[in-house]
C-alpha cells in the first residue's frame, strides 16, 4: 500500500470502531500529575496509562476492531500476524474473546515474557530467526508464507486503516475523560513504532480538538515516522544500533498510519535510551506505573525537554507495561 492509496478513517469510522471496542476493552484511567507539571513547567499534565489495558497495552483496541471486521469464513479459518510482543498479546486476547484462531510469528529474540503471555492467551506462536536482517521483515515474510499455505487471513500489526480506527479509541476515551474533568489539552505526545496508535489518536484529536499540537515520539535511530512526516514521503530509518525500546523497531511507518498522521498534522521527535531510562524511573517512583521502555518514550520526550511544555496543558500516552522484573531492573541500572 502506498501512502497515496491509504484510506484515512473518517470521524464516522472512528465512532463505529469505538462503539464496538469500548465494550470489549477496559477504560484505562486518566491520571493528572502535579509532579510532571512541576518538572516540566506545564500548567497541567495528564497521563493515559494504556499499560493498564487488557494484555498490557493499547494493541487490543485495534485488534478487537480488525477481528470484528472479518467475514464469517475468515473468522472460522483464523488469522496470522507478526509481532515482537504487544500486538501479539492484544490479538491473541481479542481472538480468544471472539473465538477466532490466532497464529503469531514472533522474532526469536523477542522478550520471553511476551511470548509466554501470547501463548497464555491461546495463540499459536511460530518463532523466526532474522540473523542480520531486520527482524520485522523476516517475521512478516514468514507470516505471509503461513497465510498462503494454511489459508489464514494475514493481518498487519499497524498498516491497516481498521487498526488505525480501532486504536483511535485511546484518543476518543481520553477526550471523553478530559471533558468529564472540564479540562482540555493543547499538546499530545504519543509513542510510535509503526504508527497505528498515533495515527488513530491524532485523528481523534484532529476531528474533535483541531489545532492540538500532536507529537510522534520514537527511539533514536528508528525515527521513521518523524523523518517521513518531515519529508512528506515514507522514509526508512533503521540504524541497526541497539535500543532498549524493543517494540519500536519498525524500519518505516505504515502507509495507513502515515497518511492518518500527516492528515492530522503530526510532527516527530526522537529520544535516546538514557532519557527513556530516566522516564521509566520517574514513572515508577512518582506515577506508580511500571512501564516497558517502548511505553515510556513519550514521557521521556516530555521530561527531557525535547518537547518543551512550559505554560502548556499536556497529555502523555504511556503505552505498554509488558516487562519482566529482571529486565526492568536492568533497564533502570543501565
Residue pairs with C-beta under 8 A, 6 or more apart in sequence:
1 159
1 254
1 255
1 256
2 255
3 233
3 234
3 255
3 258
3 259
3 262
5 255
6 161
6 255
6 256
6 258
6 259
6 260
7 161
7 256
7 259
8 161
8 203
8 256
8 259
8 260
8 263
9 17
9 161
9 164
9 165
9 168
9 200
9 203
9 260
11 203
11 207
11 208
13 161
13 165
14 165
14 168
14 169
14 172
14 200
14 203
14 204
14 207
15 172
16 165
17 65
17 162
17 165
17 166
17 168
17 169
18 168
18 169
18 172
18 173
20 64
20 65
20 68
21 61
21 64
21 65
21 166
21 169
22 169
22 173
24 60
24 64
24 94
24 97
25 53
25 54
25 60
25 61
25 64
25 169
26 52
26 53
26 54
27 173
28 48
28 49
28 50
28 52
28 53
28 170
28 173
29 48
29 49
29 52
30 46
30 47
30 48
30 174
30 177
30 178
30 181
31 46
31 47
31 48
31 49
31 287
32 44
32 45
32 46
32 47
32 181
33 45
33 46
33 47
33 286
33 287
35 282
35 286
35 287
36 42
36 45
36 47
36 282
36 286
36 287
36 302
36 303
36 314
36 316
37 43
37 44
37 45
39 282
39 303
40 302
40 303
40 305
40 309
40 310
40 314
41 308
41 309
41 310
41 311
42 309
42 310
42 311
42 312
42 313
42 314
43 311
43 312
43 313
44 183
44 185
44 313
44 314
45 302
45 309
45 313
45 314
45 315
45 316
46 174
46 178
46 183
46 185
46 314
46 315
46 316
47 287
47 289
47 299
47 315
47 316
47 317
47 318
48 170
48 173
48 174
48 315
48 316
48 317
48 318
49 287
49 289
49 318
49 321
50 57
50 58
50 170
50 295
50 317
50 318
50 319
50 320
51 57
51 289
51 290
51 291
51 292
51 295
51 318
51 319
51 320
51 321
52 289
52 321
53 60
53 61
54 60
54 93
55 86
55 89
55 90
55 92
55 93
55 117
55 121
56 86
56 89
56 117
56 320
56 321
56 322
57 86
57 89
57 90
57 295
57 319
57 320
57 321
57 322
58 90
58 167
58 170
58 197
58 317
58 319
58 320
59 86
59 87
59 89
59 90
59 91
59 157
59 167
60 89
60 90
60 91
60 93
60 94
61 90
61 166
61 167
61 169
61 170
62 90
62 158
62 160
62 162
62 163
62 164
62 165
62 166
62 167
62 196
62 197
62 200
63 87
63 90
63 91
63 93
63 94
63 95
63 163
63 166
64 94
64 97
64 98
64 166
65 162
65 163
65 165
65 166
66 155
66 160
66 162
66 163
66 166
67 75
67 79
67 91
67 94
67 95
67 98
67 100
68 98
69 162
70 79
70 100
70 153
74 153
75 98
75 99
75 100
77 101
77 150
77 151
77 152
77 153
78 95
78 100
78 101
78 102
78 103
78 152
78 153
79 91
79 95
79 100
79 101
79 102
79 103
79 152
79 153
79 154
79 155
80 102
80 103
80 104
80 105
80 143
80 146
80 147
80 150
80 152
80 153
80 154
80 155
81 87
81 88
81 91
81 102
81 103
81 104
81 105
81 143
81 154
81 155
81 156
81 157
82 104
82 105
82 106
82 128
82 136
82 139
82 140
82 142
82 143
82 157
83 91
83 104
83 105
83 106
83 139
83 157
84 106
84 107
84 110
84 111
84 114
84 135
84 136
84 139
84 246
84 247
84 249
85 106
85 110
85 111
85 114
85 115
85 117
85 118
85 246
85 247
85 322
86 114
86 247
86 294
86 320
86 322
87 157
87 158
88 104
88 106
88 114
88 115
88 118
88 123
88 125
89 114
89 117
89 118
89 121
89 322
91 102
91 104
91 123
91 155
91 157
92 102
92 104
92 118
92 121
92 122
92 123
93 121
94 100
95 101
95 102
95 121
95 122
95 123
96 102
96 121
96 122
101 124
102 121
102 122
102 123
102 124
103 123
103 124
103 125
103 126
103 146
103 150
103 152
104 118
104 123
104 124
104 125
104 126
105 125
105 126
105 127
105 128
105 139
105 140
105 142
105 143
105 146
106 114
106 115
106 118
106 125
106 126
106 127
106 128
106 139
107 127
107 128
107 129
107 130
107 135
107 138
107 139
108 127
108 128
108 129
108 130
109 130
109 135
110 246
111 246
111 322
111 323
111 324
111 327
112 324
113 322
113 323
113 324
113 327
114 322
115 125
115 127
117 322
118 125
119 125
126 142
126 146
128 135
128 138
128 139
128 142
129 138
130 137
130 138
130 139
131 138
134 238
134 249
134 251
135 249
136 249
136 250
136 251
137 251
143 154
144 154
146 152
147 153
147 154
156 163
156 254
157 163
157 194
157 196
158 164
158 193
158 194
158 195
158 196
158 250
158 253
158 254
158 256
158 257
159 194
159 196
159 254
159 255
159 256
159 257
160 196
160 254
160 256
161 256
161 260
163 196
163 200
163 256
164 196
164 199
164 200
164 203
164 256
164 257
164 260
165 200
166 200
167 196
167 197
167 199
167 200
167 201
168 199
168 200
168 201
168 203
168 204
169 200
170 197
170 200
170 201
170 204
170 317
171 200
171 201
171 202
171 203
171 204
171 205
172 204
172 208
174 201
174 204
174 315
175 204
175 205
175 208
175 209
178 184
178 185
178 315
183 313
184 209
184 313
185 209
185 212
185 313
185 314
185 315
186 211
186 212
186 213
186 312
186 313
186 314
187 212
187 213
187 215
187 307
187 309
187 312
187 313
187 314
187 315
188 201
188 202
188 205
188 212
188 213
188 214
188 215
188 314
188 315
188 316
188 317
189 215
189 217
189 298
189 299
189 301
189 302
189 307
189 314
189 315
189 316
189 317
190 197
190 198
190 201
190 202
190 214
190 215
190 216
190 217
190 298
190 317
190 319
191 197
191 198
191 217
191 218
191 248
191 294
191 295
191 296
191 297
191 298
191 317
191 319
191 320
192 198
192 216
192 217
192 218
192 225
192 226
192 248
192 253
192 268
192 297
193 218
193 247
193 248
193 249
193 250
193 294
194 250
194 253
194 254
194 257
195 216
195 225
195 250
195 253
195 254
195 257
195 258
195 260
195 261
196 254
196 256
196 257
197 317
197 319
198 214
198 216
198 225
198 257
198 261
198 266
199 256
199 257
199 258
199 259
199 260
199 261
199 264
200 260
201 214
201 317
202 214
202 260
202 261
202 264
202 265
202 266
203 260
203 263
203 264
205 212
205 214
205 264
206 212
206 214
206 263
206 264
206 265
213 267
214 261
214 264
214 265
214 266
214 267
215 266
215 267
215 268
215 269
215 298
215 301
215 307
216 225
216 226
216 229
216 261
216 266
216 267
216 268
216 269
217 268
217 269
217 270
217 271
217 297
217 298
217 300
217 301
217 307
218 224
218 225
218 226
218 248
218 268
218 269
218 270
218 271
218 297
219 243
219 245
219 248
219 249
219 270
219 271
219 272
219 273
219 276
219 294
219 297
220 239
220 241
220 243
220 270
220 271
220 272
220 273
221 237
221 238
221 239
221 240
221 241
221 243
221 270
222 237
222 238
222 239
222 243
222 245
222 248
222 249
222 250
222 251
222 270
223 237
223 268
223 269
223 270
224 234
224 235
224 236
224 237
224 238
224 250
224 251
224 252
224 253
225 253
225 257
225 258
225 261
225 266
225 268
226 267
226 268
226 269
226 270
227 235
227 237
227 268
228 234
228 235
228 252
228 253
228 258
229 258
229 261
229 262
229 266
229 267
229 268
230 267
230 268
232 262
234 252
234 253
234 255
234 258
235 252
236 251
236 252
237 251
237 252
238 249
238 251
238 252
243 249
243 273
243 293
244 273
244 276
244 277
244 293
244 331
245 273
245 276
245 293
245 294
245 297
246 292
246 293
246 294
247 292
247 294
247 295
247 320
248 294
248 297
253 261
269 301
269 306
269 307
271 297
271 300
271 301
271 304
271 306
273 293
274 334
275 300
275 301
275 303
275 304
275 306
276 293
276 296
276 297
276 300
277 293
277 331
277 332
277 334
278 300
278 303
278 304
279 291
279 296
279 297
279 299
279 300
279 303
279 304
280 291
280 293
280 296
280 328
280 331
280 332
281 332
282 299
282 303
283 289
283 290
283 291
283 296
283 299
283 318
284 290
284 291
284 332
287 318
289 318
289 321
290 321
290 323
290 328
291 299
291 318
291 320
291 321
291 323
292 320
292 321
292 322
292 323
292 328
293 323
293 331
294 319
294 320
295 318
295 319
295 320
295 321
296 318
298 316
298 317
298 318
298 319
299 316
299 318
300 306
301 307
302 309
302 314
302 316
323 331
